[in-house]
Amino acid sequence: MGYTSWDVVERRRKRRRFLLILLIVLLLGATGVFGYWYYTEWKADKQQQGYEDLREKAFSEREVTPTPTQAPDATPTPTPVPEEEDMVLAALMDEYEEYFTILPDFEILHSENEDVFSYIAIPDTIIDYPILASEKEDYYLKHNIDHTKGYPGALYIQNCNSRDMNDPFTIIYGHNMKNGTMFGSLKEFKDEEFRNTHPYFFIYMEDRVMVYEVVIVSHAPTDHLLSEDYVKKNGKWVFDKFDGFETARLIRKLREEDEKAYIAAPEPTDDDTILVLSTCGDGKRFVVVGKRVLSVPIEEIPAPKS
């Protein structure tokens, strides 16, 4: 039996109705995606402004007690020969004086969030943030410094790492935000010229300033970089202890994962104190790795020259 003209009209009507419904669904989906992206970026910008305001409140120039003037007829005190760390400090202060003399007030940082235990600053990037740690594992992956839920989260360490930053291998996590905030600007280190002109980043503790030299820039496998240090107990994987081979394993993993990985010569070793800045990127992890070259108590930092 053939189709009547009515059947043809009805089929066309159903087809148009289907296409209209499909178009509406696609438009609603696109609107939802755009709306979520816009909300995420708006929230990231709002949190970034909060971090900038916090920095304005929390950082101040270190007060220095003047050294008493020596009497004219007094026997000059011999200048001691600088130790290796003193020489490193003197060299770094020639170029990075403000990073040693304008320091965070941790009382102000703690008033914002008691989980703040450290602070990171990378010259000429937006990375200038508190570092947090929570008893709830990965809490700050999905919570902001003000405890609101969602992006951009906060920079944080997991419970396998200690808050004194003296573990042989520490990982700091942060989101790769599209507006460049959090660890979004770590990608700057892919550029050789940027690496050469920005070889150091700074970590602040309540009692000291620590300097790290960038020694690795690479994509990394998605598995946990400390997976070999975990053991299974009662059906759960828990951190056991550092076995002393973390850095060697990291370098091996990165060479297998990324043929374009930057690894400084000489390579960092398991004797170095390593800090990994880790974020997501291109379906993998992206890491910038520093080795500690200086850890100086605040009271031993020389007064500003100016």
MOLIN-V442579 format. One record per residue. PHI is phi in whole degrees, -180 to 180 (NA if undefined). BURIAL is I if it has 16 or more other C-alpha atoms within 10 Angstrom, else O. D_LAST is the distance of its C-alpha to the last C-alpha in Angstrom with 2 decimals. Layout:
BEGIN
phi: <PHI	PHI>
burial: <BURIAL	BURIAL>
d_last: <D_LAST	D_LAST>
END
This chain:
BEGIN
phi: <NA	-80	-80	-87	-61	-64	-63	-63	-61	-65	-65	-64	-63	-66	-64	-63	-63	-63	-64	-65	-64	-62	-63	-62	-61	-65	-65	-65	-64	-64	-62	-65	-64	-63	-62	-66	-62	-63	-64	-62	-67	-61	-68	-63	-64	-65	-65	-62	-62	-62	-65	-66	-65	-64	-64	-59	-79	-90	-100	-151	-72	-66	-78	-120	-78	-58	-79	-57	-73	-78	-61	-58	-93	-76	-71	-58	-79	-63	-81	-68	-69	-61	-75	-57	-67	-64	-68	-63	-61	-61	-66	-69	-67	-61	-106	-124	-53	-63	-75	-103	-113	-109	-120	-77	-95	-72	-64	-69	-63	-69	-68	-79	-165	-68	-79	-70	-127	-157	-151	-122	-140	-117	-54	61	-132	-80	-75	-156	-139	-68	-115	-121	-145	-127	-66	-84	-56	61	-57	-84	-67	-125	-131	-88	-63	-91	73	-71	-89	117	-75	-91	71	-148	-75	-155	-112	-88	-72	-71	-104	-88	-81	-86	63	-103	-62	-66	-150	-120	-118	-108	-106	-161	-73	-93	-78	-65	-84	88	-77	55	-97	-65	-97	-60	-62	-56	-75	-67	-81	-60	-64	-64	-59	-66	-96	-135	-79	-129	-136	-123	-121	-109	-114	-61	-116	-158	-118	-119	-118	-120	-97	-71	-122	-144	-137	-166	-76	-133	-64	-78	-72	-62	-67	-112	-59	-70	-96	-104	-130	-94	-131	52	81	-124	-84	-130	-68	-99	-171	-75	-99	94	-120	-62	-68	-61	-67	-59	-61	-62	-61	-68	-64	-72	-85	-139	-70	-98	-58	-92	-131	-64	-116	-70	-68	-63	-123	-69	-84	-83	-93	-107	-128	-105	-99	-122	-146	-96	179	56	76	-128	-92	-128	-129	-119	-113	-117	-111	-70	-114	-158	-141	-120	-60	-59	-69	-98	-79	-62	-66	-58	-72	-79>
burial: <O	O	O	O	O	O	O	O	O	O	O	O	O	O	O	O	O	O	O	O	O	O	O	O	O	O	O	O	O	O	O	O	O	O	O	O	O	O	O	I	I	O	O	I	I	O	I	I	O	O	I	O	O	I	I	O	O	I	I	O	O	I	O	O	O	O	O	O	O	O	O	O	O	O	O	O	O	O	O	O	O	O	O	O	O	I	O	O	I	I	O	I	I	O	O	O	I	O	I	I	I	O	I	I	I	I	O	O	I	O	O	O	O	O	I	I	I	I	I	I	I	I	O	O	O	I	I	I	I	I	I	I	I	O	O	O	O	O	I	I	I	O	I	I	I	O	O	O	O	O	I	I	I	I	I	I	I	I	O	I	I	O	I	O	I	O	O	I	I	I	I	I	I	I	I	I	I	O	O	I	I	I	I	I	I	I	I	O	I	I	O	O	O	O	I	O	O	I	O	I	I	I	I	I	I	I	O	I	I	I	I	I	I	I	I	I	I	I	I	I	I	O	O	O	I	I	O	O	I	I	O	O	O	O	O	O	O	O	I	O	O	I	O	O	O	I	I	O	O	I	I	O	O	I	I	O	I	O	O	O	I	I	I	O	O	O	O	I	O	I	O	O	I	I	I	I	I	I	I	I	O	O	O	O	I	I	I	I	I	I	I	I	I	I	I	I	O	I	O	O	I	O	I	O	O	O>
d_last: <98.65	96.47	93.63	94.54	92.51	91.44	90.05	88.03	86.61	85.75	84.01	81.94	81.07	79.96	77.91	76.16	75.61	74.12	71.83	70.77	70.01	68.10	66.06	65.29	64.24	61.98	60.44	59.90	58.38	56.05	55.12	54.44	52.28	50.34	50.08	48.77	46.24	45.12	44.89	42.93	40.40	40.22	39.60	36.94	35.13	35.51	34.14	31.18	30.36	30.65	28.17	25.65	26.25	25.90	22.53	21.34	22.66	21.80	18.15	15.38	11.92	12.79	13.13	12.29	14.75	13.50	15.18	18.06	18.07	20.79	23.80	24.39	27.74	26.74	27.34	24.16	23.68	24.20	21.51	23.29	23.89	21.83	24.16	24.54	22.56	19.63	19.73	19.94	16.95	14.82	16.24	15.76	12.10	11.60	13.25	13.13	9.88	10.69	14.13	13.22	10.95	12.91	16.33	19.85	21.69	25.03	26.90	26.41	27.35	30.39	31.44	31.81	33.72	34.27	34.80	31.10	30.04	27.23	25.00	24.51	22.04	22.81	20.35	21.90	24.85	26.07	26.24	23.98	26.49	27.66	30.17	33.34	36.37	39.74	42.89	44.71	44.40	42.83	42.58	39.42	41.12	42.93	40.96	37.71	35.02	36.90	40.10	41.76	43.85	43.36	40.76	37.94	37.98	34.86	33.21	34.99	36.36	40.01	41.50	42.00	38.30	36.65	33.73	31.72	31.24	32.52	35.74	36.30	36.76	35.34	36.07	34.16	36.36	35.60	37.68	37.50	37.42	38.59	35.85	33.30	32.11	32.16	32.78	34.10	31.31	31.78	34.15	31.26	31.27	34.78	33.32	32.64	29.93	28.04	28.47	27.24	24.02	23.48	24.51	22.75	22.78	21.36	23.38	22.18	24.40	24.23	23.20	21.58	20.05	22.39	22.04	25.18	26.13	28.63	31.85	34.64	35.30	38.89	41.59	43.11	46.54	47.11	48.17	45.83	43.54	44.38	48.09	49.25	47.65	49.82	53.34	56.11	57.11	59.72	59.62	55.85	53.12	50.55	47.62	48.78	46.05	43.84	46.09	43.43	44.37	42.44	40.15	43.08	45.14	42.40	42.13	45.93	46.19	43.63	45.35	48.62	47.26	45.08	45.90	42.74	40.46	37.25	37.05	34.52	35.84	36.03	37.09	35.67	38.11	39.39	37.20	34.03	32.64	33.23	32.04	34.13	33.13	36.57	37.97	41.19	41.93	45.07	47.32	45.43	42.29	39.09	36.58	33.14	32.83	29.82	29.91	27.44	25.25	22.91	23.32	20.72	20.98	18.11	18.12	17.61	14.41	11.61	8.72	5.55	3.78	0.00>
END
